[in-house]
């Protein structure tokens, strides 16, 4: 798995969506758990010659001779990797049934010396019970193995991508035209067919050269959101001061809190406003961070606002936030609606851990390219109308 990541084409690895790619490569190397289809077990009776040496002691037989006996052959279908049936888990029983494999079927047999149906059922049940216990133990270890693949894959991916980025920046600093060597691998060898099916599809990446782009550091992004969260919370604590204010006024209060903390960066980043409700953090005429302030007006406006924000962002790893001021009395219902609505957007990639009960974090992608990921925060603040007095 680690070698597979290292062998990926440079432009592919740099352009691929990180989470999509990791899910793909991990699923390609996970091992399918064993599943016995106990309800589909079948039995074939056949008379065979049985050596005297394996007869019970009460039988009057002669060594070296064979005697016709009824042999019951049981076939138990299974799903999974047949090689696992040749292995022992770390914890296993003292008695293992004698079985053999025919295709995707486990076979075992029982010589019916006495033609006692009850005794035969007990013997077969013992084999089946042992197989049930064994498959549980094997699958417990497989689950730990499969779950343990993501962390090393993530580590190798991040390390390899960092190496490639540093090389890109170094070569770019030389300011000399680079010729292609022709040795870069452009294909992806499919893993062996013994893995979990279906495998998460490999991310499709446009055939273009990777260009280093400015990104907003995760720590700075969190600081920006933390300031917005703290200021919004202060709005809620002072309803008489902020109730009745429009979106633009509330946005300006947020901007006043943000600007002194980040303005004057050596990279030329600065907060400014565009239109009536937007907060922008720009770098060389491109938007690194965009926030939109809106009063909550339901699901449609929520989805439309997300669409509007996404159109602002084109850089890989762009950051954004939607700030909803909620006038509804039932704030909990609005929070539940947001959780159900946001994943319905066509650019939605996945949830991330929320920072609080009213601060949600999501992964989106830019229009037309799911490999260019957007971090999207949704923060909600409660502005219920004041209670009427008699």
NUMIMAR-761337 format. One record per residue (C-alpha): residue in three letters; residue number from 1; x, y, z. Coordinates in nm, 2 decimals. Layout:
REM residues N
["ala" NUM [X Y Z]]
...
//
This chain:
REM residues 390
["unk" 1 [0.00 0.00 0.00]]
["unk" 2 [0.28 0.24 0.09]]
["unk" 3 [0.46 0.16 -0.23]]
["unk" 4 [0.14 0.22 -0.43]]
["unk" 5 [0.12 0.57 -0.29]]
["unk" 6 [0.48 0.64 -0.36]]
["unk" 7 [0.45 0.51 -0.72]]
["unk" 8 [0.17 0.75 -0.81]]
["unk" 9 [0.24 1.01 -1.08]]
["unk" 10 [0.35 1.34 -0.93]]
["unk" 11 [0.08 1.55 -1.09]]
["unk" 12 [-0.19 1.30 -0.99]]
["unk" 13 [-0.09 1.29 -0.63]]
["unk" 14 [-0.06 1.67 -0.60]]
["unk" 15 [-0.40 1.73 -0.77]]
["unk" 16 [-0.60 1.44 -0.62]]
["unk" 17 [-0.85 1.51 -0.34]]
["unk" 18 [-0.68 1.38 -0.03]]
["unk" 19 [-0.97 1.21 0.15]]
["unk" 20 [-1.11 1.06 -0.17]]
["unk" 21 [-0.77 0.91 -0.26]]
["unk" 22 [-0.70 0.78 0.08]]
["unk" 23 [-1.04 0.60 0.10]]
["unk" 24 [-0.97 0.45 -0.24]]
["unk" 25 [-0.62 0.32 -0.16]]
["unk" 26 [-0.72 0.19 0.18]]
["unk" 27 [-1.03 0.01 0.04]]
["unk" 28 [-0.80 -0.15 -0.22]]
["unk" 29 [-0.59 -0.32 0.04]]
["unk" 30 [-0.85 -0.41 0.30]]
["unk" 31 [-0.92 -0.79 0.33]]
["unk" 32 [-1.27 -0.91 0.29]]
["unk" 33 [-1.41 -1.07 0.61]]
["unk" 34 [-1.53 -1.43 0.60]]
["unk" 35 [-1.90 -1.50 0.59]]
["unk" 36 [-2.04 -1.85 0.61]]
["unk" 37 [-2.38 -1.90 0.46]]
["unk" 38 [-2.51 -2.13 0.73]]
["unk" 39 [-2.87 -2.13 0.60]]
["unk" 40 [-2.75 -2.27 0.26]]
["unk" 41 [-2.57 -2.58 0.39]]
["unk" 42 [-2.64 -2.89 0.19]]
["unk" 43 [-2.56 -3.27 0.23]]
["unk" 44 [-2.48 -3.54 -0.02]]
["unk" 45 [-2.51 -3.91 0.09]]
["unk" 46 [-2.29 -4.17 -0.08]]
["unk" 47 [-2.18 -4.52 0.00]]
["unk" 48 [-1.80 -4.55 0.02]]
["unk" 49 [-1.55 -4.81 0.12]]
["unk" 50 [-1.41 -4.72 0.46]]
["unk" 51 [-1.09 -4.87 0.61]]
["unk" 52 [-1.13 -5.10 0.91]]
["unk" 53 [-0.88 -4.89 1.11]]
["unk" 54 [-1.12 -4.59 1.14]]
["unk" 55 [-1.42 -4.80 1.25]]
["unk" 56 [-1.54 -4.77 1.61]]
["unk" 57 [-1.40 -5.05 1.85]]
["unk" 58 [-1.74 -5.22 1.87]]
["unk" 59 [-1.73 -5.32 1.50]]
["unk" 60 [-1.61 -5.67 1.41]]
["unk" 61 [-1.37 -5.58 1.12]]
["unk" 62 [-1.03 -5.69 1.00]]
["unk" 63 [-0.73 -5.47 0.97]]
["unk" 64 [-0.63 -5.39 0.61]]
["unk" 65 [-0.98 -5.44 0.48]]
["unk" 66 [-1.24 -5.18 0.36]]
["unk" 67 [-1.62 -5.19 0.44]]
["unk" 68 [-1.90 -5.01 0.27]]
["unk" 69 [-2.05 -4.74 0.48]]
["unk" 70 [-2.28 -4.44 0.43]]
["unk" 71 [-2.07 -4.12 0.41]]
["unk" 72 [-2.25 -3.78 0.44]]
["unk" 73 [-2.06 -3.49 0.27]]
["unk" 74 [-2.17 -3.14 0.39]]
["unk" 75 [-2.11 -2.83 0.18]]
["unk" 76 [-2.12 -2.49 0.34]]
["unk" 77 [-2.09 -2.19 0.10]]
["unk" 78 [-1.88 -1.89 0.21]]
["unk" 79 [-1.79 -1.54 0.10]]
["unk" 80 [-1.44 -1.40 0.14]]
["unk" 81 [-1.07 -1.50 0.10]]
["unk" 82 [-1.03 -1.88 0.11]]
["unk" 83 [-0.67 -1.84 0.23]]
["unk" 84 [-0.80 -1.72 0.56]]
["unk" 85 [-0.94 -2.07 0.62]]
["unk" 86 [-0.58 -2.20 0.63]]
["unk" 87 [-0.48 -1.95 0.90]]
["unk" 88 [-0.53 -1.95 1.28]]
["unk" 89 [-0.64 -1.64 1.47]]
["unk" 90 [-0.44 -1.55 1.78]]
["unk" 91 [-0.71 -1.70 1.99]]
["unk" 92 [-0.85 -2.04 1.87]]
["unk" 93 [-1.01 -2.35 2.00]]
["unk" 94 [-0.83 -2.68 2.09]]
["unk" 95 [-1.03 -2.87 1.83]]
["unk" 96 [-1.04 -2.77 1.46]]
["unk" 97 [-1.27 -2.96 1.23]]
["unk" 98 [-1.12 -3.14 0.93]]
["unk" 99 [-1.24 -2.95 0.62]]
["unk" 100 [-1.15 -2.90 0.26]]
["unk" 101 [-1.23 -2.63 0.01]]
["unk" 102 [-1.41 -2.67 -0.32]]
["unk" 103 [-1.43 -2.33 -0.49]]
["unk" 104 [-1.63 -2.10 -0.26]]
["unk" 105 [-1.76 -2.40 -0.05]]
["unk" 106 [-1.63 -2.55 0.28]]
["unk" 107 [-1.67 -2.92 0.28]]
["unk" 108 [-1.66 -3.17 0.57]]
["unk" 109 [-1.78 -3.53 0.60]]
["unk" 110 [-1.93 -3.76 0.85]]
["unk" 111 [-1.93 -4.14 0.83]]
["unk" 112 [-2.26 -4.27 0.96]]
["unk" 113 [-2.16 -4.59 1.13]]
["unk" 114 [-2.48 -4.63 1.33]]
["unk" 115 [-2.74 -4.45 1.12]]
["unk" 116 [-2.85 -4.26 1.43]]
["unk" 117 [-3.01 -3.93 1.31]]
["unk" 118 [-2.99 -3.76 1.65]]
["unk" 119 [-2.62 -3.85 1.69]]
["unk" 120 [-2.54 -3.74 1.34]]
["unk" 121 [-2.71 -3.40 1.39]]
["unk" 122 [-2.50 -3.35 1.71]]
["unk" 123 [-2.18 -3.42 1.53]]
["unk" 124 [-2.27 -3.18 1.25]]
["unk" 125 [-2.38 -2.91 1.49]]
["unk" 126 [-2.04 -2.94 1.67]]
["unk" 127 [-1.86 -2.87 1.34]]
["unk" 128 [-2.09 -2.58 1.25]]
["unk" 129 [-2.06 -2.43 1.60]]
["unk" 130 [-1.68 -2.45 1.58]]
["unk" 131 [-1.68 -2.28 1.24]]
["unk" 132 [-1.91 -2.00 1.38]]
["unk" 133 [-1.67 -1.94 1.67]]
["unk" 134 [-1.36 -1.94 1.45]]
["unk" 135 [-1.50 -1.70 1.19]]
["unk" 136 [-1.59 -1.45 1.47]]
["unk" 137 [-1.23 -1.46 1.59]]
["unk" 138 [-1.08 -1.43 1.25]]
["unk" 139 [-1.31 -1.14 1.15]]
["unk" 140 [-1.23 -0.95 1.48]]
["unk" 141 [-0.86 -0.96 1.38]]
["unk" 142 [-0.94 -0.86 1.02]]
["unk" 143 [-1.15 -0.56 1.15]]
["unk" 144 [-0.85 -0.44 1.35]]
["unk" 145 [-0.62 -0.49 1.05]]
["unk" 146 [-0.86 -0.30 0.81]]
["unk" 147 [-0.91 -0.02 1.06]]
["unk" 148 [-0.53 0.02 1.10]]
["unk" 149 [-0.46 0.08 0.73]]
["unk" 150 [-0.59 0.44 0.72]]
["unk" 151 [-0.33 0.60 0.96]]
["unk" 152 [-0.02 0.47 0.78]]
["unk" 153 [-0.17 0.55 0.44]]
["unk" 154 [-0.24 0.91 0.55]]
["unk" 155 [0.11 0.94 0.69]]
["unk" 156 [0.27 0.82 0.37]]
["unk" 157 [0.04 1.03 0.15]]
["unk" 158 [0.11 1.35 0.35]]
["unk" 159 [0.48 1.29 0.36]]
["unk" 160 [0.50 1.21 -0.01]]
["unk" 161 [0.29 1.52 -0.11]]
["unk" 162 [0.51 1.74 0.11]]
["unk" 163 [0.82 1.61 -0.06]]
["unk" 164 [0.67 1.68 -0.40]]
["unk" 165 [0.56 2.03 -0.30]]
["unk" 166 [0.91 2.12 -0.16]]
["unk" 167 [1.06 2.00 -0.48]]
["unk" 168 [0.82 2.20 -0.69]]
["unk" 169 [0.89 2.52 -0.49]]
["unk" 170 [1.27 2.46 -0.52]]
["unk" 171 [1.26 2.40 -0.90]]
["unk" 172 [1.03 2.70 -0.94]]
["unk" 173 [1.28 2.92 -0.75]]
["unk" 174 [1.55 2.82 -0.99]]
["unk" 175 [1.35 3.00 -1.27]]
["unk" 176 [1.49 2.76 -1.53]]
["unk" 177 [1.26 2.57 -1.78]]
["unk" 178 [1.21 2.21 -1.68]]
["unk" 179 [1.21 1.93 -1.94]]
["unk" 180 [0.99 1.62 -1.88]]
["unk" 181 [1.20 1.31 -1.83]]
["unk" 182 [0.94 1.08 -1.98]]
["unk" 183 [0.98 0.84 -1.68]]
["unk" 184 [0.68 0.95 -1.48]]
["unk" 185 [0.43 0.67 -1.44]]
["unk" 186 [0.09 0.76 -1.58]]
["unk" 187 [-0.10 0.44 -1.51]]
["unk" 188 [-0.25 0.28 -1.20]]
["unk" 189 [-0.21 -0.10 -1.15]]
["unk" 190 [-0.52 -0.25 -1.01]]
["unk" 191 [-0.48 -0.45 -0.69]]
["unk" 192 [-0.53 -0.82 -0.67]]
["unk" 193 [-0.90 -0.92 -0.69]]
["unk" 194 [-0.90 -1.07 -0.34]]
["unk" 195 [-0.98 -0.74 -0.17]]
["unk" 196 [-1.31 -0.59 -0.05]]
["unk" 197 [-1.57 -0.54 -0.32]]
["unk" 198 [-1.67 -0.28 -0.41]]
["unk" 199 [-1.35 -0.08 -0.39]]
["unk" 200 [-1.38 0.30 -0.35]]
["unk" 201 [-1.32 0.45 -0.69]]
["unk" 202 [-0.99 0.61 -0.76]]
["unk" 203 [-1.03 0.99 -0.78]]
["unk" 204 [-1.04 1.12 -1.14]]
["unk" 205 [-0.79 1.41 -1.18]]
["unk" 206 [-0.77 1.65 -1.48]]
["unk" 207 [-0.46 1.61 -1.68]]
["unk" 208 [-0.29 1.93 -1.59]]
["unk" 209 [0.04 2.04 -1.44]]
["unk" 210 [0.02 2.11 -1.06]]
["unk" 211 [0.09 2.47 -0.97]]
["unk" 212 [0.16 2.58 -0.61]]
["unk" 213 [-0.12 2.79 -0.49]]
["unk" 214 [-0.16 3.01 -0.18]]
["unk" 215 [-0.35 2.85 0.10]]
["unk" 216 [-0.48 2.97 0.43]]
["unk" 217 [-0.32 2.79 0.72]]
["unk" 218 [-0.55 2.57 0.92]]
["unk" 219 [-0.45 2.75 1.24]]
["unk" 220 [-0.53 3.09 1.10]]
["unk" 221 [-0.86 2.96 0.96]]
["unk" 222 [-0.96 2.84 1.31]]
["unk" 223 [-0.86 3.17 1.46]]
["unk" 224 [-1.08 3.36 1.22]]
["unk" 225 [-1.38 3.14 1.29]]
["unk" 226 [-1.31 3.16 1.67]]
["unk" 227 [-1.33 3.54 1.65]]
["unk" 228 [-1.65 3.53 1.45]]
["unk" 229 [-1.79 3.28 1.70]]
["unk" 230 [-1.69 3.49 2.00]]
["unk" 231 [-1.83 3.81 1.85]]
["unk" 232 [-2.15 3.64 1.75]]
["unk" 233 [-2.20 3.50 2.10]]
["unk" 234 [-2.16 3.85 2.23]]
["unk" 235 [-2.44 3.96 2.00]]
["unk" 236 [-2.66 3.70 2.16]]
["unk" 237 [-2.57 3.82 2.51]]
["unk" 238 [-2.66 4.18 2.43]]
["unk" 239 [-3.00 4.15 2.24]]
["unk" 240 [-3.11 4.50 2.31]]
["unk" 241 [-2.80 4.63 2.13]]
["unk" 242 [-2.81 4.42 1.82]]
["unk" 243 [-3.17 4.32 1.77]]
["unk" 244 [-3.32 4.49 1.47]]
["unk" 245 [-2.98 4.55 1.30]]
["unk" 246 [-2.95 4.45 0.93]]
["unk" 247 [-2.71 4.20 0.79]]
["unk" 248 [-2.46 4.47 0.67]]
["unk" 249 [-2.44 4.63 1.01]]
["unk" 250 [-2.38 4.30 1.19]]
["unk" 251 [-2.12 4.21 0.92]]
["unk" 252 [-1.94 4.54 0.99]]
["unk" 253 [-1.91 4.46 1.36]]
["unk" 254 [-1.75 4.12 1.27]]
["unk" 255 [-1.51 4.30 1.03]]
["unk" 256 [-1.41 4.55 1.30]]
["unk" 257 [-1.31 4.25 1.52]]
["unk" 258 [-1.13 4.07 1.25]]
["unk" 259 [-0.93 4.34 1.08]]
["unk" 260 [-0.69 4.43 1.37]]
["unk" 261 [-0.60 4.07 1.43]]
["unk" 262 [-0.49 3.99 1.08]]
["unk" 263 [-0.44 4.31 0.88]]
["unk" 264 [-0.08 4.40 0.78]]
["unk" 265 [0.04 4.04 0.71]]
["unk" 266 [0.37 4.02 0.53]]
["unk" 267 [0.20 3.81 0.26]]
["unk" 268 [-0.03 4.09 0.16]]
["unk" 269 [-0.34 3.93 0.31]]
["unk" 270 [-0.61 4.17 0.42]]
["unk" 271 [-0.97 4.16 0.52]]
["unk" 272 [-1.21 4.38 0.33]]
["unk" 273 [-1.58 4.37 0.23]]
["unk" 274 [-1.75 4.32 -0.10]]
["unk" 275 [-2.11 4.38 -0.15]]
["unk" 276 [-2.34 4.41 0.14]]
["unk" 277 [-2.27 4.10 0.34]]
["unk" 278 [-1.94 3.95 0.24]]
["unk" 279 [-1.62 3.93 0.44]]
["unk" 280 [-1.31 3.86 0.22]]
["unk" 281 [-0.96 3.76 0.29]]
["unk" 282 [-0.76 3.82 -0.03]]
["unk" 283 [-0.42 3.73 -0.16]]
["unk" 284 [-0.30 3.87 -0.49]]
["unk" 285 [-0.65 3.93 -0.63]]
["unk" 286 [-0.77 3.59 -0.53]]
["unk" 287 [-1.00 3.49 -0.24]]
["unk" 288 [-0.85 3.27 0.03]]
["unk" 289 [-1.14 3.31 0.27]]
["unk" 290 [-1.50 3.43 0.21]]
["unk" 291 [-1.77 3.47 0.47]]
["unk" 292 [-2.14 3.54 0.40]]
["unk" 293 [-2.38 3.69 0.66]]
["unk" 294 [-2.74 3.60 0.62]]
["unk" 295 [-3.06 3.60 0.83]]
["unk" 296 [-3.20 3.25 0.83]]
["unk" 297 [-3.48 3.20 0.58]]
["unk" 298 [-3.50 2.83 0.54]]
["unk" 299 [-3.35 2.55 0.34]]
["unk" 300 [-3.35 2.71 -0.01]]
["unk" 301 [-3.17 3.02 0.10]]
["unk" 302 [-2.92 2.80 0.29]]
["unk" 303 [-2.83 2.60 -0.02]]
["unk" 304 [-2.83 2.92 -0.24]]
["unk" 305 [-2.59 3.09 0.00]]
["unk" 306 [-2.35 2.79 -0.01]]
["unk" 307 [-2.36 2.80 -0.40]]
["unk" 308 [-2.29 3.17 -0.39]]
["unk" 309 [-1.99 3.12 -0.17]]
["unk" 310 [-1.85 2.84 -0.37]]
["unk" 311 [-1.85 3.06 -0.68]]
["unk" 312 [-1.61 3.30 -0.51]]
["unk" 313 [-1.35 3.03 -0.45]]
["unk" 314 [-1.12 2.87 -0.70]]
["unk" 315 [-0.80 2.79 -0.51]]
["unk" 316 [-0.73 2.45 -0.38]]
["unk" 317 [-0.78 2.43 0.00]]
["unk" 318 [-0.99 2.75 0.00]]
["unk" 319 [-1.18 2.83 0.32]]
["unk" 320 [-1.53 2.97 0.37]]
["unk" 321 [-1.80 3.04 0.63]]
["unk" 322 [-2.17 3.10 0.63]]
["unk" 323 [-2.29 3.31 0.93]]
["unk" 324 [-2.67 3.28 0.99]]
["unk" 325 [-2.85 3.51 1.23]]
["unk" 326 [-3.16 3.32 1.34]]
["unk" 327 [-3.48 3.51 1.44]]
["unk" 328 [-3.69 3.19 1.48]]
["unk" 329 [-3.79 3.12 1.84]]
["unk" 330 [-3.72 2.74 1.80]]
["unk" 331 [-3.34 2.76 1.75]]
["unk" 332 [-3.30 2.38 1.80]]
["unk" 333 [-3.53 2.31 1.50]]
["unk" 334 [-3.31 2.54 1.28]]
["unk" 335 [-2.99 2.36 1.39]]
["unk" 336 [-3.15 2.03 1.30]]
["unk" 337 [-3.26 2.17 0.96]]
["unk" 338 [-2.90 2.28 0.88]]
["unk" 339 [-2.76 1.94 0.96]]
["unk" 340 [-3.01 1.78 0.72]]
["unk" 341 [-2.99 2.05 0.45]]
["unk" 342 [-2.61 2.11 0.40]]
["unk" 343 [-2.54 1.75 0.28]]
["unk" 344 [-2.80 1.79 0.01]]
["unk" 345 [-2.58 2.04 -0.18]]
["unk" 346 [-2.42 1.91 -0.50]]
["unk" 347 [-2.07 2.01 -0.40]]
["unk" 348 [-2.09 1.84 -0.06]]
["unk" 349 [-1.80 1.60 0.02]]
["unk" 350 [-1.84 1.52 0.39]]
["unk" 351 [-1.89 1.62 0.75]]
["unk" 352 [-1.61 1.72 0.99]]
["unk" 353 [-1.62 1.73 1.37]]
["unk" 354 [-1.83 2.03 1.48]]
["unk" 355 [-1.66 2.29 1.70]]
["unk" 356 [-1.97 2.35 1.91]]
["unk" 357 [-2.35 2.29 1.90]]
["unk" 358 [-2.39 2.59 1.67]]
["unk" 359 [-2.06 2.58 1.47]]
["unk" 360 [-2.05 2.31 1.21]]
["unk" 361 [-1.76 2.22 0.98]]
["unk" 362 [-1.79 2.06 0.63]]
["unk" 363 [-1.59 1.96 0.32]]
["unk" 364 [-1.70 2.09 -0.02]]
["unk" 365 [-1.54 2.11 -0.36]]
["unk" 366 [-1.52 2.39 -0.62]]
["unk" 367 [-1.75 2.37 -0.91]]
["unk" 368 [-1.65 2.10 -1.16]]
["unk" 369 [-1.35 1.96 -0.97]]
["unk" 370 [-1.40 1.75 -0.66]]
["unk" 371 [-1.02 1.74 -0.62]]
["unk" 372 [-1.01 2.11 -0.53]]
["unk" 373 [-1.15 2.10 -0.18]]
["unk" 374 [-1.32 2.38 0.02]]
["unk" 375 [-1.35 2.39 0.40]]
["unk" 376 [-1.69 2.53 0.48]]
["unk" 377 [-1.80 2.64 0.83]]
["unk" 378 [-2.16 2.72 0.92]]
["unk" 379 [-2.21 2.93 1.23]]
["unk" 380 [-2.55 3.02 1.37]]
["unk" 381 [-2.64 3.29 1.62]]
["unk" 382 [-2.98 3.33 1.79]]
["unk" 383 [-3.16 3.67 1.75]]
["unk" 384 [-3.52 3.60 1.87]]
["unk" 385 [-3.75 3.89 1.85]]
["unk" 386 [-3.81 4.05 2.19]]
["unk" 387 [-4.11 3.93 2.39]]
["unk" 388 [-4.42 4.15 2.36]]
["unk" 389 [-4.53 4.34 2.67]]
["unk" 390 [-4.89 4.37 2.77]]
//
